[in-house]
């Protein structure tokens, strides 16, 4: 069993919880509240901006040009390709993509970004990959599961979203291969940090869906007066 196969097995509970989340299942059914979709896009736009910066930090930790090229390609993918599923969501709720940009990250997304930045800055390249891998990996499995379970026709409201993520397996597999190679030569302590980073990112992926579904916002800390 490879290192990433072990990670997937040990975190199957979280992968399944993500698949069963009402937002994710709602995508398959074509029924997600408009306000939840809008909240998701607001948060994900800024999250992906941070994700590109994290890939940039991974480049600075890369000793080989092939690793630098890989993370540069990942930046280009997020920058130029991952807007397509956002547009599918925007078209469905009838709101322009530009209107949902520039909002502050909700608490969960803010924590998720800082978690990944911490592991990317404080750890080695393996720890950085372990922190970012659950995002593309869970989305790949979401896309494939929804495509298999619901077999969405072309007129399904989220047909483009589902097929986009169901078909981007090569990038995830390449990232897994990289992490497996790094893990082979990692110390027990390094592997422990990688396992922790991966597990927490899986938890935060689940929390991100819940954050969007409940339209989570920052608390002002002000007490509500009794009527």
N, C-alpha and C positions, 0 to 999 in steps of 0.2 A: 504494500500500500504506500503510495507516495504521500508526501507531506500535505499537499492540498487535498488529496482524497481523504486523509485523516481529518483535516479541518472541516471538510464538507460533512463527514459522518458525525463528528462531534457537535456540529451546529445544525443538525437536521431539524431539531425542535424549533429553532428560530426561522429556518427556511419555510417550514410548514406553517408556522404562525403568520408569516408574511403572505403566503399563498391564500390563507383563509381570512385575511383581513377584509372587512367590508369594502374598503376603497378598491383594493386589488380585485376582489371578486366582482365588484360593481363595474369595473372596466370590462371584464368578460361578459357580463350581462348587459352592458351598454346603459347602465343606470348609476350615475354618480352625481350627487348634488352639485349644482353649478358653483356654489360658493366654495365647496371643497376643492374643486378643480382650480378655481382662481387662486385659492390660498396655496395650493400645491405649486402652481406655476410661479407665483411671486417668490416663494421660498427656493424653488429649484433653480431659478435663474441665477440667484445670488450664490447658491450652493455650488453650481457648476462653474461660476467665476472663480470661486475659491479652489475648486477641484483642479482647475488649470494651473493655478499658482502652486498647488501641491505637486503636480506633475513637474513644474519648473524646478522645484526644490529637489525632486528625485533626479532630474538631469544633473544638478550640481553634485549629487552624490554618486553619479555613475562614472566608473573608471573606463568603460569601453564605449566606443562610438556606437556600437549596435544597440546598447542600452539607451544612449542619448537619443538615437533615432527613434527607438520605440516610444519613449515618453513624448518626444516631439510629435509623433504621429497621433498619440493619444490626445494631445492638446488640440491638434487640428480636427480630430474627430468631434470632440466636444464643441469646439468653436463653430464648425461648419456643418456638421451632420446632426447633432443632437437637438438642433432647433426644430427639426421636422416633427417629432412627437409633440413638442410644445404647441406647434401650429395646429396640429390635429385637435388638441384640447381646446385651444382658443377658438377655432372655427366652430366647435361644437357648442360652446357657451356664448358665442357671438360677441367676443371681446377681443380687441386688437392686442397683439403680442406686446407692442410697445407700451400699452397702458398698464401692464402687469410687471413692469421692470422698475428697479430702483427702490424697492421696499426693504426695510430692515429684516434680517433673518429672525424668525420666531425662536423662542428659547431652545427647542430641541435641535433645530437646524444649526443654530449658533454653536451649541455644544458639540454637535457632530463635526462641524468644520474644525473647531479648536482641538478636538480629539485627534483628528487626522493630522493636523499641523504639528501637534505635539510629537506624535510618533515619527513623523517624517523628519522633523528637525532634531529630535533627541536620539533616534535610533539609526541603524544602518539601512541600506537599501531594501533588505528583506523585510524589515519592520515597516518601512514606508509602503511597500507593495501589500503587505498583510492588512494594513489599515484601509487602503483604497479598494482592494479587490472585492469585498462584499457588495459594493455598489453595482459594478457591471455584472457580477456573477448572479446576484439575486434578480436583476432585471432580465437577464438572459433566461433564467428559469421561469420567471413570471410570463414572459412572452411566449415561451414554448408551451407552458402549461395551459395558458388561456387559449392558445391556438388549437391545442389538442382537445381541450375540454369543450370549447364552444364553437370551434370551426367557423369563425366569423365570416359571413359573406361580405362581398365588396361594399354593400350598403350599411354594414355595421358601423355605428357612430365612432368606434375606436379601432376600426380595421387597420388604419395606418400605424397607430401607436403599437398595437399588438404585433404586427408583422415586422415593424422596425426592430423591436427588441428580440423577437424570436429568431432573427436572422443574423445577429451580430456575434456569433459564437467564437469566431476565429480570434478576436482580440482578447476575449476572456481566457481562451485556452492558451494563448501565447503568454499571458500574464501568469497563469498557473505554472506553465513550464519554467518561466523565469524564477518564480518563487521556489519551485522544487529544486532547481539547481543550486540556489543560494542556501536552502535549508540543508542540503547534503553536507556542506562545509561549515555550517553554523554551530556555535557552541550550544550547550544545553541552556545556558542563560539567554542567549540570543533567540533560540527557538521558543523559549517561554514567553519572551516579549512579543514575538510574532503571533503566537497563539492567543495571547491576551488582546492584542490589537485587533485581530480578526474577529474574535468573539464580541468585543465591544462594538465594533462597526456593524456586525449583524444585528445586535440589539438596537443600535441607533437607526438602522434601516427600517426595522419594524416601527420604532417610535416616530420616524419621519412620516410614515403613512398615517399613523394615528394623529400626529400633529396636523396634517393637512385635512384629515377627515373631520376633526373637531374644531378646525380653524383656530388653533392655539395662538394666543397672543401673550405679550409680556404683561404681567400684573403691574398696576401702578402703585400698589402698596397702600392705596387709600381705602379706608373703611367705608362701606356703604351705610348711609344713615338709615335707621329704621323709619318706616312710614309713620 
